[in-house]
Amino acid sequence: MDALDKYKKAWDNQPKETNKVSKVDIYKMAQSKSSSIVKWIFIIGLLELIIPLSMYLFFDLDKLDDTYAKLGLANYAFYSQIILYPVVLVFLFLFYKNYKNIYTTDTTKELMQKILKTRKTVRNYIFLNLGYAFITLIVVVFATIKTQFSNLGTKEIIITSLVSIAFGILLIGCIWLIYQLLYGILLRKLNKNYKELAKLDSPN
């Protein structure tokens, strides 16, 4: 049982005339906890951006670039990343803004609204990354078939495409599970805070 749960239990069991004081304490705990969760969401998102970029400093990625070039996808790799990284930066800004907004929130209603907004931002960010991974998968599969397996018949091309896409979907499913681990736990905690605040804000 964490500190917020202890405050909530104490508040439920105390005389009604002292509820107003304890209610403020519980709100402050919920606010602090929500702020901490959103801060970790921002940190994880920042690491997601920094780690891939830092790979260029520690690993030789020329082979990957050569592979894209052989598949005729050099322009796709270049322009898709030019589009992707600014969008990721926008989401990071939104994560940070959500953190600052929660930190300075004064009322229960505002905090509940900002928790919902944060959850929506995170889910959109996850969908963005999974969508980009799926589109890249499709592009790579068809480029590979076009350049490496052009001598295959129609039936073989269809089978190869379906097997490759199925494998890719499995891979994306694994990525989704990782996101569930990274962000899902934090979002569940944030959702728990939201429910506690909803009870706190109810007239009963």
C-alpha positions in Angstrom: 0.0 0.0 0.0 1.5 3.4 -1.1 1.2 6.7 0.7 -1.8 7.8 -1.3 -3.7 4.6 -0.4 -2.9 5.1 3.2 -4.2 8.7 3.1 -7.4 7.5 1.3 -8.0 4.8 3.9 -7.5 7.2 6.8 -9.8 9.7 5.1 -12.6 7.1 4.7 -12.4 6.0 8.3 -12.2 9.5 10.0 -15.1 11.6 11.3 -16.9 13.7 8.7 -16.1 17.0 10.3 -12.4 16.5 9.5 -12.9 15.4 5.9 -12.1 18.7 4.4 -8.6 18.9 5.7 -7.7 15.3 4.8 -9.3 15.8 1.3 -6.8 18.5 0.6 -4.0 16.2 1.8 -5.1 13.4 -0.5 -5.4 15.8 -3.4 -1.9 17.0 -2.9 -0.6 13.4 -2.8 -2.5 12.5 -6.0 -1.2 15.6 -7.7 2.4 14.9 -6.7 2.1 11.2 -7.8 0.5 12.2 -11.1 3.3 14.7 -11.7 6.0 12.1 -11.0 4.3 9.6 -13.4 4.1 12.2 -16.2 7.8 13.1 -15.6 8.8 9.5 -16.1 6.7 9.3 -19.3 8.7 12.3 -20.6 12.0 10.7 -19.5 11.2 7.4 -21.3 10.1 9.3 -24.5 13.3 11.3 -24.4 15.4 8.1 -24.1 13.5 6.7 -27.1 14.8 9.6 -29.1 18.3 9.8 -27.8 19.2 6.1 -27.9 18.6 5.6 -31.7 20.5 8.8 -32.4 23.4 7.9 -30.2 23.8 4.6 -32.1 25.3 6.6 -34.9 28.1 7.6 -32.5 28.9 4.1 -31.3 28.0 1.8 -34.2 28.8 1.8 -37.9 25.4 2.1 -39.6 26.8 2.4 -43.1 25.7 -1.2 -43.8 22.1 -0.3 -42.9 22.3 2.7 -45.2 23.8 0.5 -47.9 20.9 -2.0 -47.5 18.4 0.8 -47.9 20.2 2.0 -51.0 20.3 -1.5 -52.6 16.5 -1.7 -52.0 16.0 1.7 -53.6 14.8 3.1 -50.3 17.5 5.7 -49.5 15.1 8.5 -50.1 12.4 6.9 -48.1 14.7 6.4 -45.1 16.0 9.9 -45.3 12.7 11.8 -45.8 10.7 9.6 -43.4 13.1 10.3 -40.6 13.1 14.0 -41.4 9.3 13.9 -40.9 9.4 11.5 -38.0 11.9 13.2 -35.7 10.2 16.6 -35.6 6.9 14.9 -34.8 8.6 13.0 -32.0 10.0 16.2 -30.7 6.5 17.7 -30.7 5.3 14.8 -28.6 8.2 15.2 -26.2 7.2 18.9 -25.9 3.6 17.8 -25.1 4.9 15.3 -22.5 6.9 18.1 -20.8 4.0 20.5 -21.1 1.6 18.0 -19.5 4.1 17.5 -16.7 4.4 21.2 -16.0 0.6 21.7 -16.2 -0.1 18.9 -13.7 2.6 20.3 -11.4 0.8 23.7 -11.3 -2.8 22.5 -11.3 -4.9 23.9 -8.4 -8.3 22.1 -8.6 -9.3 18.4 -8.7 -11.4 18.9 -11.9 -8.4 20.5 -13.8 -6.1 17.7 -12.6 -8.6 15.0 -13.8 -8.8 16.7 -17.2 -5.0 16.9 -17.5 -4.6 13.3 -16.6 -7.1 12.3 -19.4 -5.1 14.6 -21.8 -1.8 13.0 -20.8 -3.2 9.5 -21.4 -4.5 10.5 -24.8 -1.1 12.1 -25.8 0.7 8.9 -24.8 -1.6 6.6 -26.7 -1.3 8.8 -29.8 2.5 8.7 -29.5 2.4 4.9 -29.3 0.1 4.7 -32.4 2.5 7.0 -34.2 5.5 4.7 -33.6 3.6 1.5 -34.4 2.1 3.1 -37.5 5.6 4.2 -38.7 7.0 0.7 -38.0 4.1 -1.0 -40.0 4.4 1.4 -43.0 8.2 0.8 -43.1 7.6 -2.9 -42.9 5.3 -2.8 -45.9 7.7 -0.6 -47.9 10.7 -2.8 -47.1 8.8 -6.1 -48.0 7.7 -4.9 -51.4 11.0 -3.2 -52.2 12.8 -6.5 -51.3 10.5 -8.5 -53.5 10.9 -6.1 -56.4 14.7 -6.0 -56.2 15.7 -9.4 -54.9 12.9 -11.8 -56.0 11.8 -10.3 -59.3 12.1 -13.7 -60.9 9.4 -15.2 -58.7 6.0 -16.1 -60.0 2.8 -14.4 -58.9 1.9 -17.2 -56.4 5.4 -17.2 -54.9 5.4 -13.4 -54.5 2.0 -13.5 -52.8 3.2 -16.2 -50.4 6.5 -14.4 -49.7 4.6 -11.1 -49.1 2.1 -12.7 -46.7 4.8 -14.5 -44.7 6.9 -11.4 -44.5 4.0 -9.3 -43.4 2.9 -11.9 -40.8 6.4 -11.9 -39.4 6.5 -8.2 -39.4 3.1 -8.0 -37.6 4.5 -10.4 -35.0 7.5 -8.1 -34.6 5.3 -5.1 -34.2 3.3 -7.0 -31.7 6.5 -7.5 -29.7 7.2 -3.8 -29.9 3.6 -3.1 -28.7 4.2 -5.4 -25.7 7.4 -3.4 -24.9 5.4 -0.2 -25.1 2.8 -1.8 -22.8 5.6 -2.5 -20.3 7.2 0.9 -20.6 4.1 3.1 -20.8 1.3 0.8 -19.8 2.3 0.5 -16.2 2.6 4.3 -15.9 -0.7 4.8 -17.7 -2.5 2.3 -15.3 -1.1 4.2 -12.3 -2.2 7.5 -13.9 -5.7 5.9 -14.5 -5.8 4.8 -10.8 -5.1 8.4 -9.8 -7.9 9.6 -12.0 -10.4 7.2 -10.4 -9.3 8.2 -6.9 -9.7 11.9 -7.8 -13.2 11.1 -9.3 -14.2 9.6 -6.0 -12.7 12.5 -4.2 -14.6 15.0 -6.3 -17.9 13.2 -6.0 -20.5 14.8 -3.6 -20.6 11.6 -1.5 
